[in-house]
């Protein structure tokens, strides 16, 4: 079991990197402060004295790591001798990952200050 430890440590490090960022506690921020932190919103909407700003954030895709186990049977021989061999192996495949994970955040502003927010998407924390 001990030889597997060097293989597991890099996997744990990769899994830690794939975690989404924690949500922004924006309550009380002005609209200008919100735009300064998140950039220009992709959409806005006003209704009943409230203003909603929507921001889209594209996160990195999670790395695709797939474990595999292999079994093999073969024959070998040259000259007058020969035999049959059996083998097993364990491996890890590292792929390019899936689609980028996005997060859509919508902030509600009243009287120019953030009073609430919602988040949707696979890239949200």
The 8 nearest C-alpha neighbors of each residue, nearest first, counted from 0:
[[1, 2, 3, 4, 5, 6, 7, 89],
 [0, 2, 3, 4, 5, 6, 7, 8],
 [3, 1, 4, 0, 5, 6, 7, 8],
 [4, 2, 6, 1, 5, 0, 7, 8],
 [3, 5, 7, 6, 2, 1, 8, 0],
 [6, 4, 7, 8, 3, 2, 9, 1],
 [7, 5, 3, 4, 8, 9, 10, 2],
 [6, 8, 4, 10, 5, 9, 11, 3],
 [7, 9, 11, 10, 5, 6, 4, 12],
 [10, 8, 12, 11, 7, 13, 6, 5],
 [11, 9, 13, 7, 12, 8, 14, 6],
 [10, 12, 14, 8, 9, 13, 15, 7],
 [11, 13, 9, 15, 10, 14, 8, 16],
 [14, 12, 10, 16, 15, 11, 9, 17],
 [13, 15, 11, 17, 16, 12, 10, 18],
 [14, 16, 12, 13, 17, 18, 11, 10],
 [17, 15, 13, 14, 18, 12, 61, 19],
 [18, 16, 61, 14, 15, 19, 13, 62],
 [17, 19, 16, 15, 20, 14, 124, 122],
 [20, 18, 124, 122, 123, 21, 17, 58],
 [19, 21, 124, 22, 18, 123, 122, 23],
 [20, 22, 124, 19, 23, 123, 18, 24],
 [23, 21, 124, 24, 20, 123, 118, 25],
 [22, 24, 25, 21, 20, 26, 116, 36],
 [25, 23, 26, 22, 27, 28, 116, 21],
 [24, 26, 28, 23, 27, 113, 33, 115],
 [27, 25, 113, 114, 28, 24, 115, 112],
 [26, 28, 113, 112, 25, 114, 29, 24],
 [29, 27, 112, 113, 25, 26, 32, 33],
 [28, 30, 112, 32, 31, 111, 33, 113],
 [29, 31, 33, 32, 111, 34, 112, 28],
 [30, 32, 34, 29, 33, 35, 28, 36],
 [33, 31, 35, 29, 30, 34, 28, 36],
 [32, 34, 30, 36, 35, 31, 37, 29],
 [35, 33, 38, 31, 37, 36, 32, 39],
 [34, 36, 32, 33, 38, 37, 31, 39],
 [37, 35, 33, 34, 38, 32, 31, 39],
 [38, 36, 34, 35, 33, 39, 54, 40],
 [39, 37, 34, 35, 36, 40, 33, 54],
 [38, 40, 34, 41, 37, 54, 35, 42],
 [41, 39, 54, 42, 53, 52, 38, 34],
 [42, 40, 54, 53, 39, 55, 43, 52],
 [43, 41, 53, 40, 52, 44, 54, 51],
 [42, 44, 52, 51, 53, 45, 50, 40],
 [45, 43, 51, 50, 52, 46, 42, 49],
 [44, 46, 50, 49, 51, 48, 43, 47],
 [45, 47, 49, 48, 50, 44, 51, 43],
 [48, 46, 49, 45, 50, 109, 44, 51],
 [47, 49, 46, 50, 45, 109, 110, 108],
 [48, 50, 109, 46, 47, 45, 108, 51],
 [49, 51, 45, 108, 44, 107, 109, 46],
 [50, 52, 107, 44, 43, 106, 108, 45],
 [53, 51, 43, 106, 105, 42, 40, 50],
 [52, 54, 105, 42, 40, 104, 41, 43],
 [55, 53, 40, 104, 41, 103, 105, 56],
 [56, 54, 103, 102, 104, 41, 57, 53],
 [55, 57, 102, 101, 58, 103, 54, 104],
 [58, 56, 101, 100, 99, 102, 55, 59],
 [59, 57, 100, 101, 99, 122, 56, 60],
 [60, 58, 99, 100, 61, 57, 17, 98],
 [59, 61, 99, 100, 97, 98, 96, 62],
 [60, 62, 17, 96, 63, 59, 97, 99],
 [63, 61, 96, 64, 95, 60, 94, 93],
 [62, 64, 96, 94, 93, 95, 61, 65],
 [65, 63, 93, 92, 62, 94, 66, 91],
 [64, 66, 92, 91, 63, 67, 93, 94],
 [65, 67, 91, 90, 92, 64, 68, 89],
 [68, 66, 90, 89, 91, 65, 69, 92],
 [67, 69, 89, 88, 90, 70, 66, 87],
 [70, 68, 88, 87, 89, 67, 71, 90],
 [71, 69, 87, 86, 88, 68, 72, 85],
 [72, 70, 86, 85, 87, 73, 69, 84],
 [73, 71, 85, 84, 86, 70, 74, 83],
 [74, 72, 84, 83, 85, 71, 75, 82],
 [75, 73, 83, 82, 84, 76, 72, 81],
 [76, 74, 81, 82, 83, 73, 77, 84],
 [81, 75, 77, 80, 82, 78, 74, 79],
 [78, 76, 80, 79, 81, 75, 82, 74],
 [77, 79, 80, 76, 81, 75, 82, 74],
 [78, 80, 77, 81, 76, 82, 75, 74],
 [81, 79, 76, 78, 77, 82, 75, 83],
 [76, 82, 80, 75, 77, 79, 83, 74],
 [81, 83, 75, 74, 76, 84, 80, 73],
 [82, 84, 74, 73, 75, 85, 81, 72],
 [83, 85, 73, 72, 74, 82, 86, 75],
 [86, 84, 72, 71, 73, 83, 87, 70],
 [85, 87, 71, 70, 72, 84, 88, 69],
 [88, 86, 70, 69, 71, 89, 85, 68],
 [87, 89, 69, 68, 70, 90, 86, 67],
 [88, 90, 68, 67, 69, 87, 91, 66],
 [89, 91, 67, 66, 68, 88, 92, 69],
 [92, 90, 66, 65, 67, 93, 64, 89],
 [91, 93, 65, 64, 66, 94, 90, 67],
 [94, 92, 64, 63, 91, 65, 95, 62],
 [95, 93, 63, 96, 64, 92, 62, 65],
 [96, 94, 62, 63, 97, 93, 60, 61],
 [97, 95, 62, 63, 94, 61, 60, 98],
 [96, 98, 60, 99, 61, 95, 63, 62],
 [97, 99, 60, 100, 96, 59, 61, 101],
 [100, 98, 60, 59, 58, 101, 57, 97],
 [99, 101, 122, 58, 121, 60, 57, 59],
 [102, 100, 57, 122, 58, 56, 120, 121],
 [101, 103, 120, 122, 123, 56, 119, 55],
 [102, 104, 55, 119, 118, 54, 120, 56],
 [105, 103, 118, 54, 53, 117, 102, 55],
 [106, 104, 53, 117, 52, 116, 54, 51],
 [107, 105, 116, 52, 51, 115, 108, 53],
 [106, 108, 51, 115, 113, 114, 50, 116],
 [109, 107, 113, 112, 50, 114, 111, 49],
 [110, 108, 49, 111, 112, 113, 114, 50],
 [109, 111, 112, 108, 49, 48, 113, 50],
 [110, 112, 109, 29, 108, 30, 113, 50],
 [113, 111, 29, 108, 27, 28, 109, 110],
 [114, 112, 108, 26, 27, 28, 107, 115],
 [113, 115, 26, 108, 107, 112, 27, 109],
 [116, 114, 107, 113, 106, 26, 117, 108],
 [115, 117, 106, 105, 107, 118, 104, 114],
 [116, 118, 105, 104, 106, 119, 115, 103],
 [119, 117, 104, 103, 105, 123, 102, 116],
 [120, 118, 103, 102, 123, 104, 117, 121],
 [121, 119, 102, 122, 123, 101, 103, 118],
 [120, 122, 100, 123, 101, 102, 119, 124],
 [123, 121, 100, 101, 102, 120, 19, 58],
 [124, 122, 102, 121, 120, 19, 119, 118],
 [123, 19, 21, 20, 22, 122, 18, 121]]
